[in-house]
Amino acid sequence: MLPRPYRLPLTAILLSAALSACSSTKEDAYVERPADQLMSEADAAMREESYKKAAKLYDEVERQHPYADAASKAQLLAAYAQYQDLKYDDAILALDRFIQLHPGSPDVDYAYYMRALCYYEQITDVRRDQRMTRRALDALQEVVRRFPDSKYARDAKLKIDLTNDHLAGKEMEVGRFYLRQHQYTAAINRFRAVVENYQTTSHVPEALHRLVECYLALGVTDEAKAAAAVLGHNFPGSEWYTDSYALLVDANLRPERNEKSWLNRAWNSLF
């Protein structure tokens, strides 16, 4: 009589099947392919705006062919795909790695520029914390400092101006809050910071006018007249100067003449 076949318990069969499937999946996951084939597929994914897929394929180029000519290019393109996919943190990590590994690359200026863009596009409105804005400013300034003749430097300079305007706007927003709360000294510190640190921004005329308001509220008339004089000399047609002039007249104060020597003293008295 033949022995009855041995039968595995059902759970053992299922476990064996699962392990076999996992083994098969892992083996299928890694398929070595030529670098140019991977690059071609990644480029196609980019054209289709399948950025996540493209980033993975570019990463595969470097993983499978780390010493190929295409490897460093794939690194940059993977970062660009992550940037397009709004995965800014991943893109920044990839760009930092590229910069560290290839400091002498002819494309390193592009890497620095892309890194700055990743910070720049995360800038929030002036009512929120501005740490990302400051990181963007630092990164943009680094592009200009390291690569002043690069084709990316001009755009970086434009974005620096916009970033400074944003930071000045934050100072103004906080200053206005203190002014509404009648915390004049705190407000003055904010408005002075705008005039002193962000002189090329669009917020300077209002900042000078707000200084006039604050100084008048504190009864510090000399400083109020000094702020109004600087405002009138630099922005004579501004609505903010019109308002400051009216405030001085209402307070029975004579606006000072815009003589250069007096203006210099006025500026020095403000700071």
Backbone torsions as a table, in degrees:
resi	resn	phi	psi	omega
1	MET	NA	127.1	-178.9
2	LEU	-72.7	142.7	178.7
3	PRO	-69.6	147.9	178.5
4	ARG	-69.7	139.1	-179.8
5	PRO	-61.2	142.2	179.3
6	TYR	-74.0	132.3	-176.6
7	ARG	-112.9	122.2	177.6
8	LEU	-70.3	144.6	172.6
9	PRO	-59.2	151.3	-177.5
10	LEU	-57.8	-41.5	-177.6
11	THR	-62.7	-37.2	179.4
12	ALA	-66.4	-38.4	178.9
13	ILE	-64.1	-44.5	-179.4
14	LEU	-64.2	-41.4	179.9
15	LEU	-64.1	-42.6	178.9
16	SER	-61.9	-40.7	179.6
17	ALA	-65.3	-39.9	-179.2
18	ALA	-65.7	-43.8	179.1
19	LEU	-63.8	-38.9	178.1
20	SER	-63.4	-40.8	179.5
21	ALA	-64.9	-43.1	179.8
22	CYS	-62.3	-42.5	179.4
23	SER	-61.4	-42.2	180.0
24	SER	-64.5	-41.3	-179.0
25	THR	-63.3	-44.0	-178.9
26	LYS	-63.5	-39.4	179.3
27	GLU	-66.4	-38.8	-178.4
28	ASP	-72.7	-24.7	-174.6
29	ALA	-66.1	-35.6	-178.5
30	TYR	-103.5	106.9	176.6
31	VAL	-126.6	110.4	-178.0
32	GLU	-71.0	128.2	-178.8
33	ARG	-133.6	158.4	179.3
34	PRO	-60.0	147.7	-178.3
35	ALA	-59.8	-41.0	-177.8
36	ASP	-66.7	-31.0	177.2
37	GLN	-68.8	-43.9	177.7
38	LEU	-62.8	-42.8	179.5
39	MET	-62.7	-41.4	179.8
40	SER	-62.2	-43.5	179.3
41	GLU	-67.1	-39.5	178.9
42	ALA	-64.6	-43.6	178.5
43	ASP	-61.6	-38.5	178.0
44	ALA	-64.8	-40.4	178.5
45	ALA	-64.3	-37.2	177.2
46	MET	-63.3	-43.1	179.9
47	ARG	-63.3	-31.7	178.7
48	GLU	-85.0	1.3	-178.4
49	GLU	62.2	28.1	173.4
50	SER	-92.4	73.9	-168.3
51	TYR	-68.3	-37.6	178.8
52	LYS	-62.3	-44.9	178.5
53	LYS	-63.6	-42.9	-179.3
54	ALA	-61.3	-44.3	-179.6
55	ALA	-59.8	-41.2	179.7
56	LYS	-65.1	-40.7	-179.6
57	LEU	-67.9	-40.4	176.5
58	TYR	-63.8	-38.5	176.7
59	ASP	-62.4	-35.3	179.4
60	GLU	-65.1	-33.8	177.9
61	VAL	-58.2	-49.2	-179.0
62	GLU	-68.5	-37.9	-177.5
63	ARG	-67.4	-43.6	-176.7
64	GLN	-84.7	-27.7	-176.0
65	HIS	-134.1	63.6	-173.2
66	PRO	-62.4	-22.1	-177.1
67	TYR	-105.1	5.4	178.6
68	ALA	-75.1	156.2	178.1
69	ASP	-60.8	-29.8	-176.6
70	ALA	-78.6	-9.9	-172.5
71	ALA	-63.7	-47.4	-178.3
72	SER	-67.9	-38.1	176.3
73	LYS	-62.5	-40.5	179.4
74	ALA	-63.7	-35.5	176.9
75	GLN	-58.6	-47.6	-179.4
76	LEU	-65.9	-41.7	-178.8
77	LEU	-67.9	-33.2	175.4
78	ALA	-63.7	-42.1	177.6
79	ALA	-63.7	-40.7	178.9
80	TYR	-64.7	-39.6	178.0
81	ALA	-63.2	-40.1	178.0
82	GLN	-67.2	-37.3	175.7
83	TYR	-61.9	-44.6	178.6
84	GLN	-65.3	-29.0	179.3
85	ASP	-86.1	5.5	179.9
86	LEU	65.8	21.4	175.9
87	LYS	-92.9	70.1	-170.2
88	TYR	-64.8	-40.0	-179.2
89	ASP	-62.9	-43.0	178.2
90	ASP	-64.0	-40.6	179.5
91	ALA	-64.0	-42.1	-179.9
92	ILE	-63.3	-42.6	177.6
93	LEU	-60.6	-43.4	-179.9
94	ALA	-65.3	-40.2	-179.6
95	LEU	-69.8	-40.1	176.0
96	ASP	-59.4	-40.9	179.6
97	ARG	-65.3	-42.9	178.4
98	PHE	-60.8	-44.9	-178.8
99	ILE	-62.3	-39.2	-180.0
100	GLN	-68.8	-39.7	-176.5
101	LEU	-82.2	-28.7	-173.7
102	HIS	-130.8	58.8	-176.8
103	PRO	-64.1	-22.5	-179.7
104	GLY	-99.4	9.4	-178.6
105	SER	-66.6	143.8	175.4
106	PRO	-65.9	-12.9	179.5
107	ASP	-101.4	9.0	-175.7
108	VAL	-68.3	-28.9	176.5
109	ASP	-63.4	-38.0	176.9
110	TYR	-64.3	-38.4	179.5
111	ALA	-63.3	-44.6	177.5
112	TYR	-62.7	-41.5	-179.8
113	TYR	-64.6	-44.9	179.1
114	MET	-62.9	-39.0	177.6
115	ARG	-60.5	-43.3	177.8
116	ALA	-63.1	-40.8	178.8
117	LEU	-62.2	-36.9	179.7
118	CYS	-61.0	-38.2	175.9
119	TYR	-74.1	-43.9	-175.0
120	TYR	-59.3	-40.2	-176.4
121	GLU	-79.0	0.4	174.7
122	GLN	-103.2	6.1	179.2
123	ILE	-64.2	130.1	-179.8
124	THR	-98.7	178.7	-179.1
125	ASP	-70.9	166.6	-171.3
126	VAL	-67.7	-13.1	-179.7
127	ARG	-81.3	-6.6	-178.2
128	ARG	-109.4	172.7	179.3
129	ASP	-58.4	140.9	-173.2
130	GLN	-107.8	22.5	178.7
131	ARG	-60.7	-40.4	179.8
132	MET	-66.1	-34.9	178.0
133	THR	-63.0	-42.0	-179.9
134	ARG	-68.2	-36.6	175.8
135	ARG	-64.7	-40.3	177.6
136	ALA	-61.9	-43.6	180.0
137	LEU	-62.0	-45.2	179.3
138	ASP	-61.0	-43.8	-178.0
139	ALA	-67.5	-40.1	178.3
140	LEU	-66.4	-41.4	178.3
141	GLN	-64.6	-32.8	178.1
142	GLU	-66.0	-37.5	177.0
143	VAL	-60.3	-48.0	-177.9
144	VAL	-66.6	-39.8	-178.4
145	ARG	-68.6	-42.9	-176.8
146	ARG	-80.3	-33.7	-173.2
147	PHE	-131.6	62.5	-175.9
148	PRO	-61.2	-26.0	-179.3
149	ASP	-99.0	4.4	-179.4
150	SER	-72.1	153.5	177.2
151	LYS	-67.5	-13.5	179.3
152	TYR	-90.1	-13.6	-175.3
153	ALA	-65.6	-38.9	-177.3
154	ARG	-63.0	-47.0	179.1
155	ASP	-65.2	-36.4	178.0
156	ALA	-61.8	-40.0	178.8
157	LYS	-63.3	-42.3	178.1
158	LEU	-61.4	-40.9	-179.5
159	LYS	-72.1	-29.0	174.4
160	ILE	-62.2	-44.2	178.0
161	ASP	-59.8	-44.1	179.9
162	LEU	-66.7	-37.0	179.4
163	THR	-68.1	-42.3	176.2
164	ASN	-62.1	-40.1	177.6
165	ASP	-61.4	-37.6	179.0
166	HIS	-66.2	-44.7	179.1
167	LEU	-65.2	-39.5	176.2
168	ALA	-63.0	-38.4	177.9
169	GLY	-61.4	-35.8	176.9
170	LYS	-65.5	-44.2	178.0
171	GLU	-60.7	-40.7	179.4
172	MET	-65.0	-40.8	-178.9
173	GLU	-62.6	-42.1	178.5
174	VAL	-69.6	-41.8	179.3
175	GLY	-60.5	-43.0	178.1
176	ARG	-62.0	-38.3	178.2
177	PHE	-60.3	-48.5	179.0
178	TYR	-62.3	-37.5	179.8
179	LEU	-63.6	-42.7	177.6
180	ARG	-63.8	-30.1	179.5
181	GLN	-86.7	4.6	-178.5
182	HIS	61.5	26.6	174.7
183	GLN	-95.8	76.4	-166.8
184	TYR	-67.7	-38.0	-179.4
185	THR	-63.7	-44.0	178.0
186	ALA	-63.4	-40.0	179.0
187	ALA	-64.7	-41.9	179.7
188	ILE	-58.9	-41.5	179.7
189	ASN	-60.0	-39.8	180.0
190	ARG	-69.7	-45.1	-177.5
191	PHE	-68.4	-36.0	176.5
192	ARG	-65.6	-36.6	178.2
193	ALA	-60.9	-37.4	178.6
194	VAL	-66.0	-47.2	-177.5
195	VAL	-65.6	-37.6	-175.2
196	GLU	-82.9	-41.2	-171.2
197	ASN	-99.5	-19.0	-175.4
198	TYR	-130.4	53.8	-171.7
199	GLN	-66.3	-22.6	-177.1
200	THR	-94.7	6.0	-177.1
201	THR	-91.3	168.2	-177.9
202	SER	-76.8	-4.7	-174.8
203	HIS	-91.3	-8.6	-174.2
204	VAL	-61.9	-45.7	-179.8
205	PRO	-57.4	-44.8	178.9
206	GLU	-65.7	-38.9	-179.7
207	ALA	-59.7	-42.4	178.2
208	LEU	-64.3	-41.1	178.1
209	HIS	-63.4	-42.1	179.4
210	ARG	-64.7	-32.6	175.0
211	LEU	-63.6	-40.6	175.8
212	VAL	-58.2	-46.5	179.2
213	GLU	-58.9	-47.0	-177.0
214	CYS	-65.4	-45.8	-178.1
215	TYR	-65.2	-38.1	177.1
216	LEU	-65.4	-39.7	179.0
217	ALA	-62.9	-32.0	178.5
218	LEU	-87.4	-6.9	-178.7
219	GLY	78.6	18.1	179.8
220	VAL	-95.6	83.5	-168.0
221	THR	-72.2	-35.3	-178.8
222	ASP	-61.6	-43.8	178.5
223	GLU	-66.8	-34.7	177.9
224	ALA	-63.5	-45.2	178.5
225	LYS	-66.0	-35.3	179.3
226	ALA	-64.9	-45.5	179.3
227	ALA	-62.5	-41.1	179.7
228	ALA	-66.0	-37.0	179.8
229	ALA	-66.5	-43.9	178.2
230	VAL	-62.8	-40.2	178.1
231	LEU	-63.4	-45.3	-178.7
232	GLY	-67.1	-34.2	-179.5
233	HIS	-72.0	-41.5	-175.2
234	ASN	-89.1	-27.8	-177.7
235	PHE	-136.7	63.3	-173.2
236	PRO	-64.0	-28.5	-179.2
237	GLY	-94.4	8.4	-176.1
238	SER	-76.8	144.5	174.6
239	GLU	-63.4	-28.1	179.3
240	TRP	-68.1	-34.2	176.7
241	TYR	-70.3	-38.5	176.3
242	THR	-57.7	-44.3	-179.8
243	ASP	-66.9	-40.7	179.6
244	SER	-65.8	-41.6	178.7
245	TYR	-59.2	-44.0	179.6
246	ALA	-63.3	-38.5	178.9
247	LEU	-63.5	-41.2	179.9
248	LEU	-67.0	-41.6	178.6
249	VAL	-63.2	-43.8	178.9
250	ASP	-61.8	-30.0	-179.7
251	ALA	-90.0	11.6	-179.3
252	ASN	58.4	37.7	177.0
253	LEU	-112.6	138.6	179.6
254	ARG	-88.2	119.3	176.4
255	PRO	-59.5	135.0	-178.2
256	GLU	-71.1	153.5	176.4
257	ARG	-72.8	153.1	-177.0
258	ASN	-87.6	52.3	175.0
259	GLU	-77.4	142.9	-173.4
260	LYS	-60.2	-44.9	-178.2
261	SER	-63.5	-40.9	-180.0
262	TRP	-70.0	-36.6	178.9
263	LEU	-63.1	-38.0	177.8
264	ASN	-63.4	-41.7	177.9
265	ARG	-66.4	-37.4	179.9
266	ALA	-63.8	-43.5	179.8
267	TRP	-63.6	-43.2	180.0
268	ASN	-65.2	-32.0	179.8
269	SER	-71.2	-26.8	179.0
270	LEU	-74.1	-30.6	-175.2
271	PHE	-126.4	NA	NA
